[in-house]
Amino acid sequence: MTSAATMSIASESLARRAARVVPGGMYGHQAIRQISPAYPQFFAAGNGALITDVDGNEYVDLMCSWGPIVLGHCDPVVSQAVRAQMELGDCLAGPGGAFVELAEALVEAVDDADWALFGKNGTDATTACLTIARAHTSKSVILVAQGVYHGAAPWCTPNPTGTLPSDRAAMGYFDYNDPASFDRALEMAGPDLAGVMLTPFLHIEGRNQELVDIDFARHVRQACDDRGALLILDDVRCGFRLAFGGSWEPLGVRVDLSAWSKAIANGYPLAAVTGRDAVREAASAVFLTGSFWMNSTPMVAALATIRRLAETDGISLMRRAGARLRAGMLAQAAENGLAIRYTGPDVMPYMTFDGDTDYERMTLFAEAALRNGVYLHPRHNWFMSCAMDDEVIDRALKGTDVAFGEVRKRFAASLLPSDRSEEHP
Ligand SMILES: *Cc1c(COP(=O)(O)O)cnc(C)c1O
């Protein structure tokens, strides 16, 4: 194995073959070459906090597969549970016992969960929440924050190519953390409000992250109560990483429905919707299904993942790793005289360079980090996993230190105070 991204022969060859038989060669957020041609598209293996591309280059994986990997790649306990289930069968005539056990585990772990149901992807879960909210209220409008990702279905995809305006006809938009903007959206919805969907904090690609303002969360809760609408937490990205249980439990703001996916099964395909008793009847009335939704391996993986997170206090491990990374990177930026913003919770951080409106610095930084064995994204938040011990974080910091140095060298001439006026919002 080589220690850094120096070779890309196998990856290039696969990309050329894919270009012939796959539309665009790759699609969606996985079209990694849109970030930079330096990024490998294809990976061969993952182990703990490390990933290896098809050319044998090894990286500290600060993306955690865009969120799903929470314990670490190939966690031995999860892998063992999956292997045991695979021996028995995965896709059977119906769900196995793990289906019920997992629903019980979620109801136990999440304050606002009186029931749970399962699908495959986060989009399954967020879309089911909309349908359930509409069934429960017999109303149509769903309010969401402007620019926030809720999945790739026609009602929410960030790229509307091929969708119809009518797909979003019953959607309304407001600015996250802005009560005046929220009230205007409420007014537009009038008496037809079915629900409000929010992420636990604000994460929009390429922008500094913002924690939720508790007064705003309470304001939305009150508005939903006043109008008989449901408050839906899209916990797909944050769930079981920000907190054990619901991401807004520490805030004390209750939610009616929650959508889960990414981290709940440490990389195995599973999504869940949880809800309160008041919504149980609507949830049982709507038709929710998928050919692979009842497969047992992701369910045993989720059970093992949630148990491991509880037993090892995984949330604290990730917070510790995140705090070490933040402190290290802030110090490195300061030593290099670079003005940065390091935003969001430590377990899901993102960084921007002041004045870097075209992401030139961030792209250079990410490419340099990649060459030095650190896999991160220049415009999407990063993720901590429980496999990131001090040694792993220090290894990542070695790579980021070189990367900061390269940015300083390239932009030395423009690092005057006047250059710092432009910022990401
Ligand atoms: C990833 C994500 C989704 C969609 O999940 P998929 O599994 O990609 O369908 C929805 N909401 C949020 C906040 C997400 O981060």
The ligand as an SDF file (V2000), in Angstrom:
LIG
                    3D

 15 15  0  0  0  0  0  0  0  0999 V2000
  -28.4540   12.2440    3.1240 C   0  0  0  0  0  0  0  0  0  0  0  0
  -29.6290   12.9940    3.6050 C   0  0  0  0  0  0  0  0  0  0  0  0
  -30.9360   12.6740    3.1810 C   0  0  0  0  0  0  0  0  0  0  0  0
  -31.1950   11.6280    2.1270 C   0  0  0  0  0  0  0  0  0  0  0  0
  -30.7070   10.3730    2.4850 O   0  0  0  0  0  0  0  0  0  0  0  0
  -30.3790    9.3020    1.3370 P   0  0  0  0  0  0  0  0  0  0  0  0
  -30.0510    8.0690    2.0870 O   0  0  0  0  0  0  0  0  0  0  0  0
  -29.2400    9.8480    0.5780 O   0  0  0  0  0  0  0  0  0  0  0  0
  -31.6050    9.1620    0.5060 O   0  0  0  0  0  0  0  0  0  0  0  0
  -31.9800   13.3640    3.7270 C   0  0  0  0  0  0  0  0  0  0  0  0
  -31.7810   14.3340    4.6350 N   0  0  0  0  0  0  0  0  0  0  0  0
  -30.5470   14.6830    5.0650 C   0  0  0  0  0  0  0  0  0  0  0  0
  -30.4070   15.7630    6.0750 C   0  0  0  0  0  0  0  0  0  0  0  0
  -29.4340   14.0370    4.5460 C   0  0  0  0  0  0  0  0  0  0  0  0
  -28.2060   14.3900    4.9400 O   0  0  0  0  0  0  0  0  0  0  0  0
  1  2  1  0
  2  3  1  0
  2 14  2  0
  3  4  1  0
  3 10  2  0
  4  5  1  0
  5  6  1  0
  6  7  2  0
  6  8  1  0
  6  9  1  0
 10 11  1  0
 11 12  2  0
 12 13  1  0
 12 14  1  0
 14 15  1  0
M  END
$$$$
